[in-house]
Amino acid sequence: MEHIILENDIVLLRPIESEDIEAIAEAAKDERIWEHMQVDLATKEAVEKYVGKAVQERKEQVSYVFVIIHKKTNRIVGCTSFLDLVLDHKRLEIGGTWLNPSVWRTPVNTNCKYLLLSYCFEQLQLNRVQLKTAHTNKKSQRAIERIGATKEGVLRNHMIRPNGTIRHTVMYSIIKEEWPAVKERFLHELL
């Protein structure tokens, strides 16, 4: 997982870099983005810390953060990540996804998930990809279920949010045996 570039006609996903700070800060300004997230990038200082940590964790192979570039505007509109990398066991998590509201309810997120899942199952030959979201984030749960992920359960009292409240986490996965059917669904219904 050196320098991964994933793209189609809608989005370009590439590794996050220090040079992206200004563009990410611009995309991350809207406070609505952070309602269900464990991070809040509403300030430039928070973005600088986020990018620095992402670059370092990529070097250490702990996580891999991509910027999402909307091809229509050629602008960064969010980020998404490979997390919980356990390649010895052929698994990882797709998560930490945030998008500027200008691309909410557009094909951007669906296309990102398709590119990421394709890479995971077809290039990395993974056995499992997990996705998770907050119990309060019904929109995210519907989106994850729409792409064909299986709900595995709820991790109770899983995280403490930045505001101090407790978050339960809804866990989903797609396994290698399910990928052909999930891919068909993307190609014929979702993209």
C-alpha positions as a Markdown table, in Angstrom:
| # | Residue | x | y | z |
|---|---|---|---|---|
| 1 | Met | 0.0 | 0.0 | 0.0 |
| 2 | Glu | 2.5 | 2.6 | -1.2 |
| 3 | His | 0.9 | 5.2 | -3.4 |
| 4 | Ile | -2.7 | 4.3 | -4.1 |
| 5 | Ile | -4.7 | 6.3 | -6.7 |
| 6 | Leu | -8.3 | 5.3 | -7.4 |
| 7 | Glu | -10.5 | 7.1 | -9.8 |
| 8 | Asn | -13.5 | 6.9 | -12.2 |
| 9 | Asp | -15.5 | 9.6 | -14.0 |
| 10 | Ile | -16.9 | 11.0 | -10.7 |
| 11 | Val | -14.1 | 11.0 | -8.1 |
| 12 | Leu | -10.4 | 10.8 | -7.7 |
| 13 | Leu | -9.0 | 9.3 | -4.4 |
| 14 | Arg | -5.4 | 9.9 | -3.7 |
| 15 | Pro | -3.2 | 9.9 | -0.6 |
| 16 | Ile | -3.6 | 12.9 | 1.7 |
| 17 | Glu | -0.5 | 15.2 | 1.8 |
| 18 | Ser | 0.6 | 18.3 | 3.7 |
| 19 | Glu | -0.1 | 20.4 | 0.7 |
| 20 | Asp | -3.8 | 19.6 | 1.0 |
| 21 | Ile | -4.3 | 21.5 | 4.3 |
| 22 | Glu | -5.8 | 24.7 | 2.8 |
| 23 | Ala | -8.2 | 22.8 | 0.5 |
| 24 | Ile | -9.3 | 20.4 | 3.3 |
| 25 | Ala | -9.8 | 23.4 | 5.6 |
| 26 | Glu | -12.1 | 25.0 | 3.0 |
| 27 | Ala | -14.1 | 21.8 | 2.5 |
| 28 | Ala | -14.4 | 21.1 | 6.2 |
| 29 | Lys | -15.8 | 24.4 | 7.3 |
| 30 | Asp | -19.5 | 23.4 | 7.5 |
| 31 | Glu | -20.2 | 22.4 | 11.1 |
| 32 | Arg | -23.0 | 19.9 | 10.0 |
| 33 | Ile | -20.2 | 17.6 | 8.8 |
| 34 | Trp | -19.0 | 16.9 | 12.3 |
| 35 | Glu | -22.3 | 16.1 | 14.1 |
| 36 | His | -21.6 | 12.3 | 14.1 |
| 37 | Met | -17.8 | 12.2 | 13.7 |
| 38 | Gln | -15.1 | 11.6 | 16.2 |
| 39 | Val | -13.0 | 14.4 | 14.8 |
| 40 | Asp | -14.0 | 18.0 | 14.1 |
| 41 | Leu | -12.0 | 19.8 | 11.4 |
| 42 | Ala | -13.8 | 23.1 | 11.6 |
| 43 | Thr | -10.5 | 25.0 | 12.5 |
| 44 | Lys | -7.3 | 25.2 | 10.5 |
| 45 | Glu | -5.3 | 24.0 | 13.5 |
| 46 | Ala | -7.5 | 20.8 | 13.7 |
| 47 | Val | -6.9 | 20.2 | 10.0 |
| 48 | Glu | -3.1 | 20.6 | 10.3 |
| 49 | Lys | -3.1 | 18.1 | 13.2 |
| 50 | Tyr | -5.4 | 15.7 | 11.2 |
| 51 | Val | -3.2 | 15.8 | 8.1 |
| 52 | Gly | 0.0 | 15.4 | 10.0 |
| 53 | Lys | -1.3 | 12.4 | 11.9 |
| 54 | Ala | -2.7 | 10.9 | 8.6 |
| 55 | Val | 0.7 | 11.3 | 6.8 |
| 56 | Gln | 2.5 | 9.7 | 9.8 |
| 57 | Glu | 0.1 | 6.8 | 10.2 |
| 58 | Arg | 0.4 | 6.1 | 6.5 |
| 59 | Lys | 4.2 | 5.8 | 6.8 |
| 60 | Glu | 3.7 | 3.5 | 9.8 |
| 61 | Gln | 1.0 | 1.5 | 7.9 |
| 62 | Val | -1.5 | 2.1 | 10.6 |
| 63 | Ser | -4.1 | 3.8 | 8.4 |
| 64 | Tyr | -4.3 | 5.2 | 4.9 |
| 65 | Val | -6.3 | 8.5 | 4.4 |
| 66 | Phe | -7.4 | 9.6 | 0.9 |
| 67 | Val | -8.6 | 13.0 | -0.1 |
| 68 | Ile | -11.7 | 12.9 | -2.2 |
| 69 | Ile | -11.6 | 15.1 | -5.3 |
| 70 | His | -14.8 | 15.7 | -7.1 |
| 71 | Lys | -13.9 | 15.4 | -10.8 |
| 72 | Lys | -16.7 | 17.9 | -11.8 |
| 73 | Thr | -15.1 | 20.7 | -9.8 |
| 74 | Asn | -11.5 | 19.4 | -9.4 |
| 75 | Arg | -11.8 | 20.3 | -5.7 |
| 76 | Ile | -11.3 | 18.3 | -2.5 |
| 77 | Val | -14.7 | 17.6 | -1.1 |
| 78 | Gly | -13.8 | 15.3 | 1.8 |
| 79 | Cys | -11.7 | 12.4 | 3.0 |
| 80 | Thr | -12.1 | 8.7 | 3.5 |
| 81 | Ser | -9.7 | 6.1 | 5.0 |
| 82 | Phe | -8.5 | 2.5 | 5.3 |
| 83 | Leu | -8.4 | 1.9 | 9.0 |
| 84 | Asp | -7.7 | -1.0 | 11.4 |
| 85 | Leu | -5.3 | -2.5 | 8.8 |
| 86 | Val | -4.7 | -6.2 | 9.6 |
| 87 | Leu | -3.3 | -7.4 | 6.3 |
| 88 | Asp | -1.9 | -10.6 | 7.8 |
| 89 | His | -5.6 | -11.6 | 8.4 |
| 90 | Lys | -6.7 | -10.0 | 5.1 |
| 91 | Arg | -9.0 | -7.4 | 6.6 |
| 92 | Leu | -9.4 | -3.7 | 7.1 |
| 93 | Glu | -12.0 | -1.0 | 7.7 |
| 94 | Ile | -13.3 | 1.6 | 5.4 |
| 95 | Gly | -14.2 | 4.6 | 7.5 |
| 96 | Gly | -13.5 | 8.1 | 8.8 |
| 97 | Thr | -15.4 | 9.3 | 5.7 |
| 98 | Trp | -16.6 | 12.9 | 5.7 |
| 99 | Leu | -17.9 | 15.0 | 2.9 |
| 100 | Asn | -18.7 | 18.6 | 2.3 |
| 101 | Pro | -22.5 | 19.1 | 2.2 |
| 102 | Ser | -22.3 | 20.3 | -1.4 |
| 103 | Val | -21.9 | 16.6 | -2.4 |
| 104 | Trp | -24.3 | 15.0 | 0.0 |
| 105 | Arg | -27.0 | 13.0 | -1.8 |
| 106 | Thr | -24.9 | 12.9 | -5.0 |
| 107 | Pro | -23.0 | 10.0 | -6.5 |
| 108 | Val | -19.7 | 11.0 | -4.8 |
| 109 | Asn | -19.9 | 8.7 | -1.7 |
| 110 | Thr | -21.2 | 5.7 | -3.6 |
| 111 | Asn | -18.4 | 6.0 | -6.2 |
| 112 | Cys | -15.8 | 6.3 | -3.4 |
| 113 | Lys | -17.1 | 3.1 | -1.7 |
| 114 | Tyr | -17.2 | 1.3 | -5.0 |
| 115 | Leu | -13.5 | 2.2 | -5.8 |
| 116 | Leu | -12.4 | 1.4 | -2.3 |
| 117 | Leu | -14.2 | -2.0 | -2.1 |
| 118 | Ser | -13.0 | -2.9 | -5.6 |
| 119 | Tyr | -9.4 | -2.2 | -4.5 |
| 120 | Cys | -9.8 | -4.2 | -1.3 |
| 121 | Phe | -11.3 | -7.3 | -2.8 |
| 122 | Glu | -9.7 | -7.3 | -6.3 |
| 123 | Gln | -6.2 | -5.9 | -5.6 |
| 124 | Leu | -5.5 | -6.7 | -2.0 |
| 125 | Gln | -7.5 | -9.9 | -2.1 |
| 126 | Leu | -9.0 | -9.3 | 1.4 |
| 127 | Asn | -11.4 | -11.6 | 3.2 |
| 128 | Arg | -13.3 | -8.9 | 5.0 |
| 129 | Val | -14.0 | -5.2 | 4.9 |
| 130 | Gln | -15.8 | -3.7 | 7.8 |
| 131 | Leu | -17.7 | -0.4 | 8.1 |
| 132 | Lys | -19.1 | 1.2 | 11.2 |
| 133 | Thr | -21.1 | 4.2 | 12.2 |
| 134 | Ala | -22.7 | 5.8 | 15.2 |
| 135 | His | -26.0 | 4.4 | 16.5 |
| 136 | Thr | -27.4 | 7.9 | 16.1 |
| 137 | Asn | -26.3 | 8.3 | 12.4 |
| 138 | Lys | -29.3 | 6.8 | 10.7 |
| 139 | Lys | -28.4 | 8.3 | 7.3 |
| 140 | Ser | -25.0 | 6.6 | 7.4 |
| 141 | Gln | -26.6 | 3.3 | 8.4 |
| 142 | Arg | -29.0 | 3.5 | 5.5 |
| 143 | Ala | -26.2 | 4.3 | 3.1 |
| 144 | Ile | -24.0 | 1.3 | 4.3 |
| 145 | Glu | -27.0 | -1.0 | 4.1 |
| 146 | Arg | -27.8 | 0.3 | 0.6 |
| 147 | Ile | -24.5 | -0.8 | -0.8 |
| 148 | Gly | -25.1 | -4.4 | 0.5 |
| 149 | Ala | -23.1 | -4.6 | 3.7 |
| 150 | Thr | -24.4 | -7.0 | 6.4 |
| 151 | Lys | -25.2 | -5.6 | 9.8 |
| 152 | Glu | -23.3 | -7.6 | 12.4 |
| 153 | Gly | -24.4 | -5.9 | 15.6 |
| 154 | Val | -23.9 | -3.0 | 17.9 |
| 155 | Leu | -20.8 | -2.4 | 20.1 |
| 156 | Arg | -22.4 | -0.9 | 23.2 |
| 157 | Asn | -20.6 | 2.0 | 24.9 |
| 158 | His | -17.9 | 1.8 | 22.3 |
| 159 | Met | -16.6 | 5.4 | 22.2 |
| 160 | Ile | -16.7 | 8.6 | 24.0 |
| 161 | Arg | -17.6 | 11.5 | 21.6 |
| 162 | Pro | -15.7 | 14.8 | 21.8 |
| 163 | Asn | -18.7 | 16.3 | 23.6 |
| 164 | Gly | -18.4 | 13.6 | 26.3 |
| 165 | Thr | -21.5 | 11.6 | 25.4 |
| 166 | Ile | -21.2 | 7.8 | 24.9 |
| 167 | Arg | -21.5 | 6.4 | 21.4 |
| 168 | His | -22.7 | 2.9 | 20.5 |
| 169 | Thr | -21.2 | 1.7 | 17.2 |
| 170 | Val | -23.2 | -0.2 | 14.6 |
| 171 | Met | -20.9 | -2.7 | 12.9 |
| 172 | Tyr | -21.2 | -3.9 | 9.3 |
| 173 | Ser | -19.1 | -6.0 | 6.9 |
| 174 | Ile | -18.7 | -7.3 | 3.4 |
| 175 | Ile | -16.8 | -10.5 | 3.0 |
| 176 | Lys | -15.1 | -11.9 | -0.1 |
| 177 | Glu | -17.8 | -14.4 | -0.9 |
| 178 | Glu | -20.4 | -11.5 | -1.0 |
| 179 | Trp | -18.3 | -9.2 | -3.1 |
| 180 | Pro | -19.4 | -10.4 | -6.6 |
| 181 | Ala | -23.1 | -9.8 | -5.7 |
| 182 | Val | -22.3 | -6.4 | -4.0 |
| 183 | Lys | -20.3 | -5.4 | -7.1 |
| 184 | Glu | -23.2 | -6.4 | -9.4 |
| 185 | Arg | -25.5 | -4.2 | -7.3 |
| 186 | Phe | -23.1 | -1.2 | -7.6 |
| 187 | Leu | -22.8 | -1.7 | -11.4 |
| 188 | His | -26.5 | -2.1 | -12.1 |
| 189 | Glu | -28.3 | -0.1 | -9.4 |
| 190 | Leu | -26.0 | 2.3 | -7.5 |
| 191 | Leu | -23.5 | 3.9 | -9.9 |
